[in-house]
Amino acid sequence: MFVSYTSSYLIFVIVVSVLLSIAFARMKLSSLRIILPIIAVVLLAPLFLGYLYLTYFTAIPEVVVPDLTGKTLEVALDELAEYKLKGKRAGSVFDMKFPEGRIVSQSPEIGKMVKVGRTISLITSSGKQKIFVPNLLGRPAIQAEAVLVAKGLRLGKIAREIVPEIGSGTILTQSPLPGEEVDISSFVHITVTVSPEPEVKEEN
């Protein structure tokens, strides 16, 4: 680390020196008196920062990031604390392999060496996949099941209601309503219109 930094710093000094030599040849003496202090800062700043890095940051111990996959957020945070690391929930995604709330992925990844005190971002499973309920209102009842199956849903209870103004076999209501977000494989219940029964006249 030290050798690499020293080599980089020497290359930096050489490049800056060449550029300054060209600049000096075109500047007046009065301008040089103002620029020389700036040059000193430019050359010494990397050296100072490098010293701080080598003496402070490299002195912080490192630990291996543990495997938190499949664990609950609470358990993951406790385990990170044992490694003197921090954790935060960075979001959730659908993953059919893990129940809701379990850790799906993490960053930095498993096995990476990090400084003590580093924060590990955790992605949890959102549980079942969410989908939007399609609009069945006004459709023929015979189409309901096919439409729902195509969306990953199931046809639930079918109620019937007499509505003379609407043709028989038309979907009048649905529950959940169109556009609602539900778990995949949920049931959708519908009400279908039926025609009134014709009156039977008794013969004398």
MOTAKA-V5505 format. One line per field, one symbol per residue. ss: DSSP state (H for helix, E for strand, L for the rest). psi: psi as a letter, one per 40 degrees, with the letter a starting at -180 (. if undefined). A space follows every 10 residues. Layout:
ss=???
psi=???
//
This chain:
ss=LHHHHHHHHH HHHHHHHHHH HHHHLLLLHH HHHHHHHHHH HHHHHHHHHH HHHHHLHHHL LEEELLLLLL LEHHHHHHHH HHLLLEEEEE EEELLLLLLL LEEEEEELLL LLEEELLLEE EEEEELLLLE EELLLLLLLE HHHHHHHHHH LLLEEEEEEE EELLLLLLLE EEEEELLLLL EEELLLEEEE EEEELLLLLL LLLL
psi=dddddddddd dddddddddd ddddeeiidd dddddddddd dddddddddd dddddcdeeh iiihhihehe iidddddddd ddefiiiihe aiihhediih eihdiihiih eihiiheihh hhhihebihh ihhiheheih deeddddddd eeiihbihii hhgdeiiieh hdiihiihei hiiieiihii hhiiiihihh hhh.
//
